[in-house]
Amino acid sequence: MRREFYLISFVSFLVVGIVSWFWPPLLWSLVILVPLFLVGINDIAQNRQAIRRNFPIIGNLRYFFELIRPELQQYFVESNQSGRPIPRELRSLVYQRAKGQTQTQPFGTQLDVHMEHYEWVNHSIIPKALSMQDVRVTVGGSECRQPYSASVMNISAMSYGALSSAAVSALNLGAKKGHFFHNTGEGGISPYHLLGGDLTWQIGTGYFGCRSADGRFNEEAFRERALLPNVKMIEIKLSQGAKPGKGGILPAQKVNAEVAKIRLVPMGKDVISPAAHAAFSTPVELLQFIRKLRELSDGKPIGFKLCVGSRHEFLAICKAMVKTGIRPDFITVDGGEGGTGAAPLEFTNHVGTPLEEGLTFVVDALTGFGLREEIRVIAAGKVLTSFDILKKLALGADMVNCARGMMLAMGCIQALRCNTNECPTGVATSNLELMKGLHVPSKLERVYRFHHETVHHFVELLGALGVDHPRELQRRDVNRRLTDGVVKTYEELHPSLESGILVRPWKEMPSFWKEPLTAAQAESFQAFRAGRSEPRSA
C-alpha cells in the first residue's frame, strides 16, 4: 500500500496542477490533499502501529472506529436487555426515576419469562400498606452507645479522587435530603463529604485520614474525624469486590495539596495502599481493633467490609467473635463481580465470590454461630431496582449499598472511561473542564429522587407480598427458573442454616461446613492443616 500511496499522491497533485492551469478554483482541493499527504507520510514514518505503516491514511479508520466502538455499541447495536455491565432497560429506569419522569412499562414485559435465570416473587391476595419509615434499620449492638437508624438503601463506597468533587457534593447533599448514608470510600473524608449528609467513614489499608507519617494507624487523627457529627458509622475495609486481595496506588501527579491534606500523605509522591492491614493480622486482633475504634469514636457503630474469599477465614472471624465476645455492629458483603473500582481484568472477572453466594455464606455462618441477631448485614452489589433490594434482603441482608445506580442517577452514561480521567459527564474525573458539566444543585435532586422512588417501589413490593416488615422476607419468597424449565426458590438453591448449628457437636453439622470449620482458627487467618478429624474449639 505504500507504493500505491506514493503513486496516488503523485497522480493527484499532477492532475490538480494541470487542471488548475485552466480552472484555478481547483487549487482549493489542496486544502484537503496536502494534509492527507502529510498524514500519509507520518503514517509511513512512524513505527508503533503496523496497520498505519502498511496502509497509510486508510489505516487510521481502524483506530477511529475502535475509538468510537463503545458509542456505536451502546447507541446502535445493543438491545434493551443486552448492554453490559448494566443493560439499557435498567439504565433508562434509573434515569427516569432520577428525573421524576414516567416509569411505567407499556405492553407487558420485554423479558422472556421462560428463559433460564428468570426470577420472580409470588404476590398475596391480601396485600399490605406500608410506609418508607417501616423499612429503616437500626445499626448498633450491645457495646454501641450511638446506634444509627439507616435507610434500607444507601450510597456505596466511592472515594473523592475516584469521583469528582462535584459528584461527591451531589451525592452528599442528596443523602442529606433523603436521610440515607453516604459511604466515603477509603480515600478519606473530604470537604465535599461534609455538606450535611450522614457518613459511613471507610478505613482501608492505607488508613487515609487517620495515619501517621509511616503509614500506620494514628489514634489521634482517627478520633478527631470519628467524632465529627456527620460520621454516623465506621467501616473497616478488608477487601472490595472489584479487586479483592489487591492493594492500590495513587500516582504522584494526582496527589495535589488538597488530596494530601485529606489523606494525610506527602504531596507529590506515589501513595500506596497495601493489600493487607498493618493494625491487625489475626481474627482476634481484628475484633480488638473494632473495639478500639468503638471506644475512640465514643461508641459509634463499627463494622467491616469484605468480598468473601477463603471460607475458613470468615469462619475464623466468627470463632473469634465467640471467643472474645466482641461483635462488629455490621458487616458489608461485596460481590466479586466488581463495582466502580478500576482493577485488572483478571481480578474483576475471576477473583472473589459473587455477591449471591458470598452473602448467603456470611448470613448462614453468622446464623450457624448464633450471631446473626446481633449483627446487621449490608449487601453491596449491583442494586438498581427495588426488586434488586428485595432479592438481597430475601437472601438475608438487612439493607443494601448502591454505587453504580447513584452514578447513573447523576448522569453517568456508562461510557466506561472511569479509569482514564476522561469521564464525559464529570462524574469520575478530576478534569476541571469536564467537571463543569455536572451541576450540583440539579444532580443532588436526581440522587434524592432515585433513592426515594426506588425505596418507595420496594415498599410497594413488600406490600404486594403481604409482609409487614423486610425481616419477614425469606429465601423461599423468590423463584428462579433453571435449565430445562426447572423452577427453584432461593431456599432450595441456598438452604438456610439452623441457628447455632455450627457450635453444636461435630456429627450434627452439615458436611459443606466441616472442612472450612476444621481449617478455621480464631488465633490466625492461616488454615489449620494438621489433619484433625474435628474442628478446633473457638
PATORNU-5463 format. One record per residue (C-alpha): y, z, x. Coordinates in steps of 0.2 Angstrom, whole numbers. Layout:
% PATORNU-5463
- Y/Z/X
...
***
This chain:
% PATORNU-5463
- 0/0/0
- 12/2/15
- 11/-16/19
- 14/-21/1
- 29/-9/0
- 37/-17/15
- 34/-34/8
- 41/-30/-10
- 56/-22/-2
- 60/-37/9
- 57/-49/-6
- 68/-38/-17
- 83/-37/-5
- 81/-56/-1
- 82/-60/-20
- 96/-49/-23
- 106/-56/-8
- 103/-74/-13
- 106/-72/-32
- 121/-61/-30
- 129/-75/-20
- 130/-84/-36
- 131/-69/-48
- 140/-54/-39
- 136/-41/-53
- 118/-41/-47
- 124/-31/-32
- 124/-16/-43
- 105/-16/-43
- 106/-10/-25
- 111/7/-33
- 93/8/-38
- 85/-2/-24
- 92/7/-9
- 87/25/-15
- 70/19/-19
- 68/11/-2
- 74/27/6
- 61/37/-4
- 48/25/1
- 52/26/20
- 52/45/18
- 35/45/10
- 28/35/24
- 36/45/37
- 30/62/31
- 13/68/35
- 10/83/22
- 4/73/7
- -9/58/9
- -5/51/-8
- 13/48/-4
- 10/42/13
- -3/29/7
- 6/25/-9
- 25/26/-6
- 36/28/-21
- 22/27/-35
- 13/41/-27
- 27/53/-32
- 22/50/-50
- 6/60/-47
- 16/76/-42
- 29/73/-56
- 15/73/-69
- 7/88/-61
- 24/97/-61
- 26/95/-80
- 7/96/-84
- 9/114/-92
- 23/107/-103
- 13/92/-108
- -2/103/-111
- 7/115/-122
- 18/104/-132
- 7/88/-135
- -11/92/-131
- -16/110/-136
- -21/114/-154
- -15/129/-164
- -31/138/-158
- -34/131/-140
- -20/137/-130
- -23/149/-116
- -21/163/-112
- -13/165/-129
- -16/151/-142
- -1/143/-151
- -5/151/-168
- -3/169/-161
- 12/164/-151
- 20/157/-166
- 16/173/-176
- 24/184/-163
- 40/173/-163
- 41/173/-182
- 39/192/-183
- 52/195/-169
- 64/183/-178
- 61/190/-195
- 55/173/-202
- 42/169/-215
- 25/175/-208
- 13/169/-222
- 0/157/-219
- -2/142/-232
- -18/133/-237
- -30/145/-230
- -36/150/-213
- -37/137/-199
- -52/146/-191
- -70/141/-193
- -76/157/-202
- -94/151/-197
- -91/150/-178
- -98/161/-165
- -87/176/-162
- -78/175/-178
- -73/193/-184
- -68/201/-200
- -67/218/-209
- -73/221/-227
- -59/227/-239
- -61/240/-253
- -59/238/-271
- -49/254/-271
- -35/251/-258
- -24/265/-252
- -5/265/-250
- 0/272/-233
- 17/273/-223
- 21/270/-205
- 23/289/-202
- 4/291/-206
- -1/282/-191
- 9/291/-177
- -2/300/-164
- 1/317/-156
- -2/317/-137
- -5/334/-129
- -20/345/-125
- -21/364/-124
- -11/365/-107
- 3/354/-113
- 19/363/-118
- 28/347/-124
- 17/337/-135
- 23/320/-139
- 22/310/-156
- 18/292/-151
- 18/276/-161
- 1/268/-164
- 8/253/-154
- 19/254/-138
- 26/244/-123
- 13/242/-109
- 17/245/-91
- 29/231/-84
- 39/236/-69
- 58/232/-66
- 57/219/-52
- 42/210/-61
- 54/209/-76
- 72/206/-75
- 85/220/-78
- 90/211/-95
- 72/211/-101
- 69/229/-96
- 85/234/-105
- 80/224/-121
- 63/232/-121
- 70/250/-119
- 83/248/-132
- 70/240/-144
- 59/255/-141
- 74/267/-144
- 77/259/-161
- 59/258/-166
- 54/275/-160
- 40/270/-148
- 37/272/-130
- 41/261/-115
- 29/262/-100
- 39/259/-84
- 26/252/-74
- 23/258/-56
- 40/251/-50
- 49/267/-54
- 62/272/-66
- 77/260/-65
- 94/262/-74
- 88/250/-86
- 74/261/-92
- 87/275/-96
- 96/267/-111
- 89/279/-123
- 71/274/-126
- 56/285/-124
- 47/283/-107
- 30/285/-100
- 33/285/-82
- 19/277/-72
- 15/283/-55
- 5/271/-44
- -2/272/-26
- 15/269/-19
- 22/284/-28
- 38/274/-31
- 52/286/-36
- 43/301/-30
- 38/298/-12
- 43/304/5
- 48/294/19
- 30/292/25
- 25/285/8
- 16/301/2
- 19/311/-15
- 35/321/-15
- 35/335/-27
- 54/337/-27
- 58/319/-31
- 44/319/-44
- 51/335/-53
- 69/328/-53
- 64/312/-63
- 50/320/-73
- 62/332/-81
- 73/318/-87
- 74/319/-106
- 69/301/-109
- 52/304/-99
- 40/310/-113
- 23/307/-104
- 17/303/-86
- 3/291/-82
- -6/290/-65
- -12/273/-62
- -29/272/-54
- -31/253/-57
- -25/239/-68
- -34/225/-76
- -25/211/-68
- -31/216/-50
- -42/232/-51
- -46/239/-34
- -32/229/-25
- -15/236/-19
- 1/225/-18
- 15/220/-8
- 34/218/-12
- 41/206/0
- 56/212/11
- 68/199/3
- 65/207/-14
- 69/224/-8
- 88/225/-11
- 99/241/-11
- 95/244/-30
- 76/242/-28
- 76/253/-13
- 86/267/-22
- 74/266/-37
- 58/266/-27
- 64/277/-13
- 59/264/0
- 69/257/15
- 79/242/11
- 74/225/19
- 56/230/23
- 40/225/15
- 34/238/3
- 15/241/2
- 6/248/-12
- -11/254/-6
- -27/251/-15
- -31/270/-17
- -21/286/-19
- -16/297/-5
- -13/313/-16
- -32/315/-21
- -49/307/-15
- -61/316/-27
- -63/318/-46
- -59/337/-44
- -44/333/-34
- -38/320/-47
- -38/334/-60
- -30/346/-49
- -16/333/-46
- -15/331/-65
- -12/350/-67
- 1/350/-53
- 11/336/-62
- 10/345/-78
- 17/361/-70
- 30/351/-61
- 36/342/-77
- 36/358/-87
- 21/354/-97
- 23/336/-102
- 8/326/-107
- -1/319/-91
- -14/306/-91
- -21/292/-81
- -24/273/-82
- -39/263/-76
- -49/247/-78
- -67/253/-79
- -77/248/-63
- -92/258/-57
- -98/268/-72
- -103/283/-61
- -85/285/-55
- -78/288/-73
- -93/300/-77
- -89/309/-61
- -72/312/-68
- -80/318/-84
- -91/330/-74
- -76/336/-65
- -67/340/-82
- -82/351/-87
- -82/359/-70
- -64/363/-69
- -59/365/-87
- -44/353/-83
- -41/339/-95
- -29/324/-95
- -19/323/-111
- -23/304/-112
- -32/290/-104
- -26/272/-104
- -40/259/-103
- -35/242/-96
- -46/227/-98
- -52/217/-83
- -46/201/-92
- -29/205/-84
- -12/206/-91
- 6/202/-85
- 2/207/-67
- 1/192/-55
- -16/193/-45
- -28/182/-35
- -39/171/-47
- -55/180/-41
- -48/197/-46
- -41/191/-63
- -57/181/-68
- -71/191/-61
- -66/209/-56
- -66/224/-68
- -74/227/-85
- -67/218/-100
- -57/229/-112
- -70/230/-126
- -84/236/-115
- -73/247/-105
- -65/255/-120
- -82/259/-128
- -89/266/-112
- -74/278/-110
- -74/283/-128
- -93/286/-128
- -93/295/-111
- -79/307/-117
- -89/309/-133
- -105/312/-124
- -97/326/-114
- -89/334/-129
- -72/330/-123
- -66/317/-135
- -56/328/-147
- -45/334/-133
- -40/318/-125
- -31/303/-133
- -37/286/-128
- -25/271/-126
- -31/253/-126
- -20/242/-115
- -25/224/-119
- -21/208/-127
- -13/215/-143
- -3/203/-153
- -8/206/-171
- -11/221/-182
- -30/215/-183
- -30/217/-164
- -24/235/-166
- -37/239/-179
- -51/232/-168
- -46/243/-153
- -45/258/-165
- -61/254/-173
- -69/254/-155
- -62/272/-153
- -44/271/-146
- -31/281/-154
- -17/269/-150
- -13/253/-141
- -1/247/-127
- 6/229/-128
- 14/219/-114
- 12/200/-117
- 17/202/-135
- 33/211/-131
- 37/197/-118
- 34/184/-131
- 45/193/-143
- 59/192/-131
- 57/173/-129
- 44/170/-116
- 37/153/-119
- 21/155/-109
- 27/144/-95
- 15/153/-83
- 29/154/-69
- 30/173/-69
- 24/174/-51
- 37/161/-45
- 53/170/-49
- 57/154/-60
- 54/160/-77
- 64/148/-88
- 68/162/-101
- 75/175/-89
- 61/187/-94
- 51/188/-77
- 64/184/-64
- 77/191/-53
- 87/175/-53
- 104/179/-60
- 107/162/-67
- 91/162/-76
- 93/180/-82
- 110/175/-90
- 99/166/-104
- 92/182/-110
- 105/190/-122
- 100/209/-123
- 108/213/-140
- 98/199/-149
- 82/202/-139
- 81/221/-142
- 82/217/-161
- 67/205/-158
- 57/218/-149
- 60/230/-163
- 56/218/-177
- 40/213/-168
- 34/231/-166
- 40/236/-184
- 31/221/-193
- 15/222/-183
- 13/241/-186
- 18/238/-205
- 4/225/-207
- -8/237/-198
- -4/250/-211
- -7/237/-224
- -24/233/-217
- -29/251/-216
- -24/252/-235
- -34/237/-239
- -49/245/-231
- -47/260/-242
- -44/273/-227
- -31/287/-227
- -29/288/-208
- -33/277/-192
- -45/291/-187
- -57/286/-201
- -59/269/-194
- -77/266/-187
- -86/253/-177
- -96/248/-192
- -80/243/-201
- -78/227/-190
- -90/212/-191
- -94/199/-178
- -104/183/-181
- -115/179/-166
- -126/165/-161
- -136/156/-175
- -126/164/-188
- -132/182/-185
- -119/195/-190
- -117/212/-182
- -105/226/-183
- -96/234/-168
- -108/249/-171
- -123/238/-169
- -116/230/-153
- -109/246/-146
- -119/261/-153
- -109/277/-154
- -115/292/-144
- -118/309/-152
- -105/322/-147
- -111/332/-132
- -127/322/-129
- -123/319/-111
- -123/338/-107
- -140/341/-115
- -157/341/-107
- -161/325/-97
- -175/319/-109
- -163/318/-124
- -151/306/-115
- -151/288/-119
- -158/278/-105
- -142/267/-102
- -133/283/-96
- -147/291/-85
- -144/280/-69
- -125/282/-68
- -126/300/-73
- -138/303/-59
- -126/295/-47
- -110/304/-53
- -104/320/-45
- -89/330/-48
- -85/333/-30
- -85/314/-25
- -82/297/-31
- -96/291/-20
- -113/288/-29
- -126/301/-26
- -141/291/-19
- -154/305/-15
- -167/298/-26
- -167/313/-38
- -175/311/-55
- -162/322/-64
- -143/322/-63
- -134/335/-53
- -125/348/-63
- -107/346/-66
***
